[in-house]
Amino acid sequence: MKIELKRLKVNLEFSEETIMFMADVYVEGKKVAYAQNNGRGAMTHYHAYSNSNRGLLRQAELYFANMPNRVLTYDYKGETKTIELEYSLQHAIDELVENSIQNV
């Protein structure tokens, strides 16, 4: 399933624990939602633009919920820790934002 972010506005200057951004979310080429993160450590939120988009947005949510979990490894006080996170549309949006920053 193809998702894209358009009209992405990122503000790294005011980002604290997460990346502050706003964007339109497109699923299969159709604008279905807007996404935002306030940059203060909270999760990314997204909301459908209209009731007609909710079906396509729900399909995207189910698609990404069925993706394999993400395994993250990190160092904590000199010890390697691993956690497993369920994948979601929210995570896919966050990855697109991250990738856009790295490609600048």
MARMAR-550957 format. One line per field, with one value per residue: x negated, y, z of N, C-alpha, C in turn; residue in one letter. Coordinates in Angstrom, 1 decimal. Layout:
<nodes>
n_c1 [X, ...]
n_c2 [Y, ...]
n_c3 [Z, ...]
ca_c1 [X, ...]
ca_c2 [Y, ...]
ca_c3 [Z, ...]
c_c1 [X, ...]
c_c2 [Y, ...]
c_c3 [Z, ...]
code [A, ...]
</nodes>
This chain:
<nodes>
n_c1 [-0.9, -0.6, -1.7, -1.9, -3.3, -2.3, -2.7, -4.3, -5.4, -8.1, -9.5, -12.3, -13.6, -11.9, -11.4, -11.5, -11.5, -10.5, -9.8, -8.6, -5.9, -3.6, -1.4, 0.2, 1.8, 1.6, 3.2, 2.8, 2.7, 4.8, 6.0, 6.4, 6.2, 4.9, 1.8, 0.0, -2.5, -3.4, -6.0, -7.0, -7.4, -5.1, -2.9, -2.5, 0.4, 3.2, 5.9, 8.9, 9.9, 12.6, 15.8, 16.0, 13.4, 12.7, 12.9, 10.8, 8.7, 9.0, 8.4, 5.7, 4.7, 5.3, 3.6, 1.0, 1.0, 0.9, -1.7, -5.0, -6.3, -8.4, -11.7, -13.7, -16.9, -18.9, -21.3, -21.6, -22.8, -25.3, -24.5, -23.1, -19.8, -16.7, -13.6, -10.3, -8.1, -4.7, -3.8, -2.4, -0.1, -0.7, -3.4, -4.5, -4.0, -5.6, -8.1, -8.2, -8.5, -10.9, -12.6, -12.3, -13.7, -16.3, -17.0, -17.4]
n_c2 [-1.2, 2.2, 5.0, 8.5, 11.7, 14.9, 18.5, 18.8, 20.1, 20.8, 21.5, 21.7, 23.4, 23.9, 21.4, 19.0, 16.3, 14.7, 14.9, 17.9, 18.4, 18.9, 17.6, 16.5, 13.4, 10.9, 8.2, 5.6, 7.5, 9.3, 12.0, 11.6, 12.3, 14.4, 14.8, 15.3, 16.3, 17.5, 17.8, 17.4, 15.0, 13.5, 11.1, 10.8, 12.2, 11.5, 12.5, 11.9, 13.7, 13.8, 12.1, 10.4, 9.5, 7.8, 5.0, 4.3, 5.2, 3.5, 1.1, 1.4, 1.6, -1.0, -2.5, -1.7, -2.5, -5.2, -5.6, -6.9, -6.8, -4.2, -4.5, -3.0, -2.1, -0.9, 1.0, 0.9, 2.2, 1.0, -1.6, -3.7, -3.4, -4.7, -4.1, -4.9, -3.6, -3.1, -2.5, 0.3, 2.5, 5.1, 4.8, 4.4, 6.8, 8.4, 7.4, 8.2, 11.0, 11.1, 10.1, 12.1, 14.2, 13.3, 13.2, 15.8]
n_c3 [0.0, -0.9, 0.7, 1.1, 2.1, 1.8, 1.4, 3.6, 6.5, 8.5, 11.7, 13.0, 14.8, 16.9, 17.8, 20.4, 22.0, 20.0, 16.4, 15.3, 13.2, 10.4, 8.0, 5.0, 4.5, 2.1, 0.7, -1.5, -3.5, -2.9, -1.0, 2.3, 5.0, 7.7, 9.3, 12.4, 14.7, 17.8, 18.7, 21.3, 22.4, 22.4, 20.8, 17.2, 15.6, 13.6, 11.4, 9.7, 6.7, 5.8, 6.1, 3.9, 3.4, 5.4, 5.1, 3.3, 4.8, 7.0, 5.8, 5.2, 7.9, 8.8, 7.0, 7.7, 10.3, 10.1, 9.3, 9.9, 13.3, 14.6, 15.6, 17.9, 18.9, 21.5, 23.5, 27.0, 29.7, 29.2, 28.6, 26.2, 25.0, 23.9, 22.2, 21.1, 18.9, 17.9, 14.5, 12.8, 11.1, 12.1, 12.8, 10.2, 9.1, 10.7, 9.9, 7.3, 7.7, 9.0, 7.0, 5.1, 6.3, 6.5, 3.8, 3.1]
ca_c1 [0.0, -1.4, -1.3, -2.8, -3.1, -2.4, -2.6, -5.0, -6.1, -8.8, -10.1, -13.3, -14.0, -11.1, -11.3, -12.1, -11.8, -10.0, -9.9, -7.4, -5.5, -2.2, -1.4, 1.4, 1.5, 2.2, 3.2, 3.1, 2.9, 5.9, 5.8, 7.4, 6.0, 3.8, 1.0, -0.8, -3.2, -3.8, -7.5, -7.3, -7.5, -3.9, -2.9, -1.9, 1.8, 3.7, 7.3, 9.5, 10.5, 14.0, 16.3, 15.7, 12.0, 12.5, 12.8, 9.5, 7.8, 9.1, 7.7, 4.3, 4.5, 5.2, 2.5, -0.2, 1.1, 0.5, -3.1, -5.8, -6.7, -9.7, -12.6, -14.7, -18.0, -19.5, -22.2, -21.1, -23.9, -26.3, -23.9, -22.2, -18.4, -15.9, -12.2, -9.6, -6.9, -3.7, -3.9, -1.1, -0.1, -1.4, -4.8, -4.8, -4.0, -6.8, -9.3, -8.3, -9.0, -12.3, -13.3, -12.4, -14.7, -17.6, -17.2, -17.5]
ca_c2 [0.0, 3.4, 6.2, 9.7, 12.9, 16.1, 19.7, 18.5, 21.2, 20.3, 22.5, 21.1, 24.3, 23.8, 20.0, 18.7, 14.9, 14.1, 15.9, 18.7, 18.5, 18.8, 17.1, 15.8, 12.0, 10.4, 6.7, 5.2, 8.7, 10.1, 12.7, 11.1, 12.7, 15.2, 14.3, 16.3, 16.0, 18.8, 17.8, 17.4, 13.6, 12.7, 10.4, 11.4, 12.0, 11.8, 12.6, 11.9, 14.9, 13.7, 10.7, 9.5, 9.0, 6.9, 3.7, 4.1, 5.4, 2.3, 0.0, 1.7, 1.2, -2.5, -2.9, -1.5, -3.2, -6.5, -5.7, -7.4, -5.9, -3.6, -4.8, -2.0, -2.4, 0.3, 0.8, 1.5, 2.1, 0.0, -2.9, -3.7, -3.8, -4.9, -4.1, -5.2, -2.7, -3.3, -1.5, 0.9, 3.7, 6.1, 4.5, 4.6, 8.3, 8.9, 7.0, 9.1, 12.3, 10.9, 10.0, 13.4, 15.0, 12.7, 13.4, 17.2]
ca_c3 [0.0, -1.0, 1.5, 0.9, 2.8, 1.0, 2.1, 4.8, 7.2, 9.7, 12.4, 13.9, 15.8, 18.1, 18.2, 21.6, 22.0, 18.7, 15.4, 15.1, 11.8, 9.9, 6.7, 4.4, 4.3, 0.9, 0.6, -2.9, -4.4, -2.5, 0.2, 3.2, 6.4, 8.0, 10.5, 13.1, 16.0, 18.5, 18.9, 22.7, 22.9, 22.3, 19.5, 16.0, 15.5, 12.2, 11.4, 8.3, 6.3, 5.7, 6.3, 2.7, 3.4, 6.5, 4.6, 2.8, 5.9, 7.8, 5.0, 5.5, 9.3, 8.8, 6.2, 8.5, 11.6, 9.7, 9.0, 11.0, 14.3, 14.5, 16.7, 18.1, 19.8, 22.0, 24.6, 28.2, 30.8, 28.8, 28.3, 25.0, 25.3, 22.7, 22.4, 19.9, 18.8, 16.8, 13.5, 12.6, 10.2, 12.8, 12.6, 8.8, 8.9, 11.3, 9.1, 6.1, 8.1, 9.3, 5.7, 4.4, 7.0, 6.1, 2.4, 2.8]
c_c1 [-0.9, -0.8, -2.3, -2.4, -3.3, -2.2, -3.2, -5.7, -6.8, -9.5, -11.1, -13.7, -13.2, -10.8, -12.1, -12.5, -11.4, -10.1, -8.6, -7.1, -4.0, -2.3, 0.0, 1.0, 2.3, 2.1, 3.6, 3.4, 4.1, 5.7, 6.8, 7.3, 5.0, 3.1, 0.2, -1.4, -3.7, -5.3, -7.9, -7.3, -6.2, -3.9, -2.3, -0.4, 2.2, 5.2, 7.8, 10.0, 12.0, 14.5, 16.0, 14.3, 11.8, 12.3, 11.4, 8.5, 7.8, 8.3, 6.1, 3.9, 4.3, 4.0, 1.2, -0.2, 0.7, -0.9, -3.9, -6.2, -8.1, -10.5, -13.6, -15.7, -18.6, -20.4, -21.6, -22.1, -24.9, -25.8, -22.9, -20.8, -17.7, -14.4, -11.5, -8.3, -6.0, -3.8, -2.5, -1.2, -0.9, -2.9, -5.3, -4.9, -5.3, -8.1, -9.4, -8.8, -10.5, -13.1, -13.4, -13.4, -16.1, -17.9, -17.4, -19.0]
c_c2 [1.2, 4.5, 7.3, 10.8, 14.1, 17.4, 19.5, 19.7, 20.7, 21.5, 21.9, 22.1, 24.2, 22.3, 19.7, 17.2, 14.1, 15.2, 16.6, 18.8, 18.5, 18.4, 16.5, 14.4, 11.5, 8.9, 6.4, 6.4, 9.6, 10.7, 12.3, 11.7, 13.8, 14.6, 15.4, 15.7, 17.3, 18.9, 17.7, 16.0, 12.8, 12.0, 11.2, 11.1, 12.2, 11.7, 12.6, 13.3, 14.9, 12.2, 9.8, 9.0, 8.0, 5.5, 3.4, 4.3, 4.1, 1.1, 0.2, 1.3, -0.3, -3.1, -2.8, -2.2, -4.7, -6.7, -6.3, -6.4, -5.4, -4.0, -3.7, -2.4, -1.1, 0.0, 1.6, 1.2, 1.0, -1.4, -2.8, -4.2, -3.9, -4.8, -4.3, -4.3, -3.1, -2.2, -1.0, 2.0, 4.9, 6.0, 4.8, 6.1, 8.9, 8.6, 7.9, 10.5, 12.2, 10.9, 11.3, 14.3, 14.6, 13.0, 14.9, 17.6]
c_c3 [0.0, -0.1, 1.2, 1.8, 1.9, 1.8, 3.5, 5.3, 8.4, 10.3, 13.4, 15.0, 17.1, 18.5, 19.4, 21.6, 20.8, 17.7, 15.2, 13.6, 11.6, 8.5, 6.3, 4.1, 3.0, 0.9, -0.8, -3.8, -4.0, -1.1, 1.2, 4.6, 6.5, 9.2, 11.1, 14.3, 16.6, 18.9, 20.4, 23.3, 22.8, 20.9, 18.4, 16.0, 14.1, 12.3, 10.0, 8.0, 6.2, 5.9, 5.1, 2.7, 4.5, 6.1, 4.1, 3.9, 6.8, 7.1, 5.2, 6.9, 9.4, 8.1, 7.1, 9.8, 11.3, 9.3, 10.1, 12.0, 14.1, 15.8, 16.8, 19.2, 20.2, 23.2, 25.8, 29.3, 30.4, 28.5, 27.1, 25.3, 23.9, 23.0, 21.1, 19.9, 17.6, 15.8, 13.3, 11.5, 10.8, 12.6, 11.2, 8.5, 9.5, 10.5, 7.9, 6.5, 8.3, 8.0, 5.0, 5.0, 6.6, 4.7, 2.1, 2.8]
code [M, K, I, E, L, K, R, L, K, V, N, L, E, F, S, E, E, T, I, M, F, M, A, D, V, Y, V, E, G, K, K, V, A, Y, A, Q, N, N, G, R, G, A, M, T, H, Y, H, A, Y, S, N, S, N, R, G, L, L, R, Q, A, E, L, Y, F, A, N, M, P, N, R, V, L, T, Y, D, Y, K, G, E, T, K, T, I, E, L, E, Y, S, L, Q, H, A, I, D, E, L, V, E, N, S, I, Q, N, V]
</nodes>
